[in-house]
């Protein structure tokens, strides 16, 4: 079975360069998980409009149906300038596990900004509808994440705001070792910045994930950012590896 996690907190800030199109699954109790992704956004754009970055995650199956992890992400523009760094502490667990319906809940604490001086709290959920158990055939999923963070509103005043990210996806398991994933996301801003629409269209992502061995999975993805009034569309590419540790 293909096992991986979408690091929700990182994805909402660095969607073009971190994380990957995949379904959310806890790790077996007492086992570890290592993940690393590298991505490039803005194919065909000028270097200043491009983005490049990488993320790394180390997780652990704490108990049956419950996992925790720490991850970090780095990104910059195509000129290797304007670097951003994040540190993410997260946990998630399965509260409903059946052959055809699953519900996972998660919580991330994210430090970001200059000198890691800012923080975001990201509660999240994922609902899976599966034709067969253990993702053996095809199915769909809905993922939601509410990112609560602070924003400067004038002078030194900072107020809390919430952005809600919604992802709709479907998967098709081609064989026990190969899986296709298609997903689309959008973000709802409760207090958008000037010039930012309240509902912001996200990206369409197509992932092709291959289990190379019982402990190693190869992740690949093409992600097209949907054009909107405040930004142009662009294409991003991502590759990653997921290794099970025992």
C-alpha positions as CSV (number, residue, x, y, z in Angstrom):
1,X,0.0,0.0,0.0
2,X,1.3,3.5,-0.9
3,X,2.0,5.3,2.4
4,X,2.6,9.1,2.6
5,X,1.5,12.3,4.2
6,X,0.7,15.7,2.8
7,X,2.2,18.3,5.1
8,X,-0.7,20.7,5.2
9,X,0.9,23.6,6.9
10,X,3.8,23.7,4.5
11,X,1.6,23.2,1.5
12,X,-0.5,26.3,2.2
13,X,2.6,28.6,2.1
14,X,4.8,26.8,-0.4
15,X,2.3,25.0,-2.5
16,X,4.5,24.9,-5.6
17,X,7.6,23.5,-4.0
18,X,6.7,21.3,-1.1
19,X,4.4,18.4,-0.4
20,X,2.8,16.2,-3.1
21,X,-0.5,15.0,-4.4
22,X,-1.3,11.9,-2.3
23,X,-3.7,10.6,0.3
24,X,-3.2,10.9,4.1
25,X,-2.4,7.8,6.1
26,X,-1.0,7.2,9.6
27,X,2.2,5.2,10.0
28,X,2.3,1.8,11.8
29,X,2.9,2.1,15.5
30,X,6.6,1.9,16.4
31,X,7.9,2.7,12.8
32,X,9.4,5.8,11.4
33,X,9.0,7.7,8.1
34,X,11.4,9.9,6.2
35,X,10.2,12.2,3.4
36,X,12.0,14.7,1.1
37,X,10.6,16.7,-1.7
38,X,12.2,19.2,-4.2
39,X,10.2,21.3,-6.5
40,X,10.4,24.0,-9.2
41,X,7.6,26.5,-10.0
42,X,7.1,28.9,-12.8
43,X,8.3,26.8,-15.8
44,X,8.9,29.1,-18.7
45,X,8.6,32.3,-16.6
46,X,11.4,34.8,-15.8
47,X,13.8,33.8,-13.1
48,X,12.3,36.4,-10.7
49,X,8.9,34.9,-11.1
50,X,10.1,31.3,-10.6
51,X,10.3,29.5,-7.3
52,X,12.5,26.7,-6.1
53,X,12.5,24.8,-2.8
54,X,12.7,21.7,-0.8
55,X,11.1,20.2,2.3
56,X,12.0,17.3,4.6
57,X,9.9,15.4,7.1
58,X,10.7,12.9,9.8
59,X,7.7,11.1,11.4
60,X,6.9,8.4,13.8
61,X,3.9,6.1,14.4
62,X,3.4,6.8,18.1
63,X,0.5,4.4,18.6
64,X,-2.1,2.6,16.5
65,X,-3.9,5.2,14.4
66,X,-1.8,8.1,15.7
67,X,1.4,9.7,14.2
68,X,3.5,12.7,14.8
69,X,6.2,14.4,12.8
70,X,8.6,17.4,12.4
71,X,9.3,19.0,9.1
72,X,11.1,21.9,7.6
73,X,10.9,23.7,4.3
74,X,13.2,26.1,2.4
75,X,12.2,28.2,-0.7
76,X,13.5,31.0,-2.8
77,X,12.8,32.7,-6.1
78,X,14.6,31.8,-9.3
79,X,17.5,34.1,-8.5
80,X,18.0,32.2,-5.2
81,X,16.9,35.3,-3.3
82,X,14.0,36.1,-1.0
83,X,14.5,32.9,1.0
84,X,11.7,31.6,3.3
85,X,12.1,29.0,6.0
86,X,9.5,27.1,8.0
87,X,9.5,24.6,10.9
88,X,6.4,22.5,11.4
89,X,5.5,20.3,14.3
90,X,2.4,18.2,13.6
91,X,0.3,15.2,14.7
92,X,-2.6,13.4,13.0
93,X,-4.7,10.4,13.7
94,X,-7.5,8.2,12.3
95,X,-10.8,8.6,14.1
96,X,-12.9,6.5,11.7
97,X,-11.4,3.6,9.8
98,X,-13.5,1.4,7.6
99,X,-13.1,-0.4,4.3
100,X,-14.9,2.4,2.4
101,X,-14.9,5.5,4.7
102,X,-12.1,7.0,6.6
103,X,-11.7,10.2,8.7
104,X,-8.4,11.7,9.7
105,X,-7.8,14.7,12.0
106,X,-4.6,16.6,12.3
107,X,-3.0,19.7,14.0
108,X,0.2,21.6,12.9
109,X,2.1,24.3,14.8
110,X,4.2,26.2,12.2
111,X,7.0,28.7,12.9
112,X,7.9,31.0,9.9
113,X,9.0,34.5,8.9
114,X,12.2,36.3,9.8
115,X,14.0,34.5,12.5
116,X,11.0,32.1,12.9
117,X,9.3,35.0,14.7
118,X,5.8,34.2,13.5
119,X,3.5,31.3,14.2
120,X,0.5,29.6,12.6
121,X,-1.8,27.0,14.0
122,X,-3.4,24.6,11.4
123,X,-6.1,22.2,12.3
124,X,-7.0,19.9,9.4
125,X,-9.1,16.9,8.4
126,X,-9.4,14.5,5.5
127,X,-12.3,12.3,4.5
128,X,-11.7,9.3,2.2
129,X,-14.3,7.5,0.2
130,X,-12.8,4.2,-1.1
131,X,-14.2,1.7,-3.5
132,X,-12.1,-1.0,-1.8
133,X,-10.1,-1.4,1.4
134,X,-6.5,-0.1,1.7
135,X,-6.7,2.0,-1.5
136,X,-6.6,-1.1,-3.7
137,X,-8.8,0.3,-6.5
138,X,-10.1,3.9,-6.7
139,X,-11.7,6.6,-4.6
140,X,-12.0,10.2,-3.7
141,X,-11.0,12.5,-0.8
142,X,-11.8,15.9,0.7
143,X,-9.2,17.7,2.7
144,X,-9.6,20.9,4.7
145,X,-7.1,23.0,6.7
146,X,-7.7,26.2,8.6
147,X,-4.5,28.3,8.9
148,X,-4.7,30.7,11.8
149,X,-2.0,33.3,11.9
150,X,-1.2,36.9,12.6
151,X,-1.1,39.8,10.1
152,X,0.0,43.4,10.4
153,X,-2.9,45.7,9.9
154,X,-1.2,49.0,10.4
155,X,1.8,50.3,12.4
156,X,2.8,47.7,15.0
157,X,-0.7,46.2,15.4
158,X,-1.1,42.5,14.5
159,X,-4.5,40.8,14.3
160,X,-5.3,37.1,13.9
161,X,-6.9,36.0,10.6
162,X,-7.9,32.6,9.2
163,X,-7.4,31.1,5.7
164,X,-9.3,27.9,4.9
165,X,-7.8,25.7,2.3
166,X,-10.0,23.1,0.6
167,X,-8.7,20.2,-1.5
168,X,-10.8,17.9,-3.7
169,X,-9.1,14.8,-5.0
170,X,-9.4,11.4,-6.5
171,X,-7.0,8.5,-6.9
172,X,-6.7,5.4,-9.1
173,X,-4.5,2.5,-8.1
174,X,-3.1,1.0,-11.3
175,X,-1.3,-1.8,-9.5
176,X,-0.1,-2.7,-6.0
177,X,2.9,-0.5,-6.7
178,X,1.5,2.4,-8.9
179,X,-1.0,5.0,-8.1
180,X,-2.4,8.1,-9.9
181,X,-3.7,11.1,-7.9
182,X,-5.6,14.1,-9.2
183,X,-6.5,17.0,-7.0
184,X,-7.6,20.6,-7.0
185,X,-7.5,23.2,-4.2
186,X,-8.8,26.6,-3.4
187,X,-8.4,29.0,-0.4
188,X,-11.1,31.0,1.4
189,X,-9.9,34.2,3.1
190,X,-12.0,35.6,5.9
191,X,-10.1,38.9,5.8
192,X,-8.2,39.1,2.5
193,X,-5.5,41.6,1.9
194,X,-6.3,44.5,-0.5
195,X,-6.3,43.1,-4.1
196,X,-6.7,39.5,-3.0
197,X,-10.0,37.9,-3.8
198,X,-12.0,36.3,-0.9
199,X,-12.1,33.0,-2.8
200,X,-8.7,32.3,-4.3
201,X,-8.4,29.5,-6.9
202,X,-5.5,27.2,-6.3
203,X,-3.9,24.6,-8.6
204,X,-4.7,21.4,-10.4
205,X,-2.1,18.7,-9.5
206,X,-1.5,15.3,-11.1
207,X,0.7,12.9,-9.2
208,X,2.2,9.6,-10.2
209,X,3.5,7.6,-7.3
210,X,5.5,4.4,-7.5
211,X,6.4,2.0,-4.7
212,X,10.0,1.0,-5.6
213,X,10.3,-1.5,-2.7
214,X,8.5,-2.3,0.5
215,X,10.3,0.7,2.2
216,X,10.8,3.2,-0.6
217,X,8.2,5.2,-2.6
218,X,9.0,7.7,-5.5
219,X,6.7,10.7,-5.8
220,X,6.3,12.8,-8.9
221,X,3.9,15.6,-9.6
222,X,2.9,18.3,-12.2
223,X,1.0,21.2,-10.7
224,X,-0.7,23.9,-12.8
225,X,-1.6,27.1,-10.9
226,X,-5.0,28.3,-12.2
227,X,-5.0,31.9,-13.4
228,X,-6.8,34.5,-11.4
229,X,-7.2,38.3,-11.4
230,X,-4.3,38.8,-9.0
231,X,-1.9,36.3,-10.6
232,X,-1.0,34.5,-13.8
233,X,-1.1,30.7,-14.2
234,X,2.1,28.7,-14.1
235,X,3.4,25.2,-14.1
236,X,5.3,23.5,-11.3
237,X,7.1,20.2,-11.1
238,X,8.0,18.2,-8.0
239,X,9.8,15.0,-7.1
240,X,10.2,13.3,-3.8
241,X,11.1,10.1,-1.9
242,X,9.3,8.5,1.0
243,X,11.3,5.9,3.1
244,X,9.8,3.7,5.8
245,X,12.2,3.4,8.8
246,X,12.1,0.5,11.2
